[in-house]
Every structure is written in C-alpha cells, then in structure tokens.
Amino acid sequence: MRIVSDGTTAEIYGGRFTGKVQLEMLNEAEAEGHPDIARVSFADGAATFWHSHPGGQKLLIISGVGRVGTEAGETELLPGTFVDAPAGERHYHGAAVGHDCSVLAITWGTTDWEDLAP
C-alpha cells in the first residue's frame, strides 16, 4: 500500500494553461496502458488549452465550480460531477469565471496539446 498526502507539485504544468494552475501528480503511470492521476487546482477562470488524450480522460470535480468545453460548447460543473472524455476527444477544462476549482484527473497516454486557449 502507498498513501500520498501531497503529490509532486508544478505551478504551471507544461505551460498549457491560462491563469494560475497548480498540478499535483499523485501517481505517474508505471507502464503504458496505465493512467496518470493528478489533482489540479485552477484559480478563478483558469483553464487548460485545447487538448485531447489518446486513451481518454476522467475528471471528478472535487471542489469549487468548474467548466469543460468541447466543440459542442461549454458546461459548468459542480462538486461531485464526473466527466468522461473519450479517447481523442478535443476539449478543455478548468474553473468557471468567478470561481476556483479542484479536479481529480485520470489520464491515459501523453496529452496532445494545442497552442490554443479557450
């Protein structure tokens, strides 16, 4: 058993965020086909750039008010909301304007980042 109270923290992970974002890597994938697990805290209105994941991504809103966007539009997310982004789906996520948000992110494969903010 391994218990992680605080993960490895990077203030701006990969430079692919708008606003202030803190990423805590809780568990790096030990092999291909296994997910990375991170806690991501977004300050007021901060969000990821557009991106996709070859193996998909699962998000759980831990606290605050979040948002997720796809080509179909943007949706506001409250604590306890679960998001299932399928493999290859282009999306972004973060905090709603006027709110902070913390998210548990479970990601399969290397993120395919775009140089485009929402």
Summary of the structure (lengths in Angstrom):
residues: 118
radius of gyration: 13.2
end to end distance: 39.2
largest distance: 41.4
contacts: 354
relative contact order: 0.28
helix: 0%
strand: 50%
